[in-house]
Amino acid sequence: MVVRVYRYPEDVSFACALLIAAQVTQKPDSVLGLATGSSPIGTYQQLVKWHQEGKLDFSQAISFNLDEYAGLPESNPNSYHSFMREQLFQSINMKASYLPNGNAKDMAEEGKRYDAQIKEKGGIDLQLLGIGRNGHIGFNEPAEDFAYGTSLVDLTPSTIDANKRFFEKEEDVPRKAISMGIGTIMEAKKIVLIAMGQDKAEAVLGAVQGKVSPGMPASILQMHPNAVILCDEAAAGLL
Ligand code: GLP
């Protein structure tokens, strides 16, 4: 695992966008793994800018997102489908983009279908990750075991609390989500995790220097052969 520390959050976004741009430039038909949350917004803005300037073409690339809330219509402004459309897909020319279906009747089947679809497209070349305050990646919350494949998960009170800022009322925050599993994430050829701000410092410490344990899901990245963590000084404050 490589850790790179940048002074400001904008530097993290820029460095992350550069890695994604390099990936797509070197392999135009890349399979990208994408993330939601506030952390990747600056990265997506930079990618959109380069695309609009004619410097970056996604026409052969495809993407798979990490997760989606369960039971929220795709048209809901807080769904990850809406987030990705607004932040990225409507402004670039990605060949195809996939998210798990949070409204599938059978979530176990949907998880299997999603993992099979990723494999069929050749696997993820570069997976972008944010990190939850409790060390979750995707929606893999701290647990007793690592979940292998994409599945339905219960969100923890800490995640519901962190995500309520996007919803009108706390009761509106979905309690469940469908998320790529740790196994799905670890199969990506390259992983880039970004973390900004002091409230991520403990999670970054656990991810980088903690014991590898399902209680700190991001710690599994220590076992990945090609993982890089980009963080600002605030998020790296406890390292
Ligand atoms: C959600 C997402 C994660 C994301 C996390 C952190 O829980 N499912 O993929 O990493 O939020 O979000 P933020 O970047 O807003 O702190």
Boltz pocket constraint, residues with backbone or C-beta under 6 A from the ligand:
constraints:
  - pocket:
      binder: B
      contacts: [[A, 35], [A, 36], [A, 37], [A, 38], [A, 39], [A, 40], [A, 66], [A, 67], [A, 129], [A, 130], [A, 131], [A, 132], [A, 133], [A, 136], [A, 137], [A, 138], [A, 139], [A, 159]]
      max_distance: 6.0
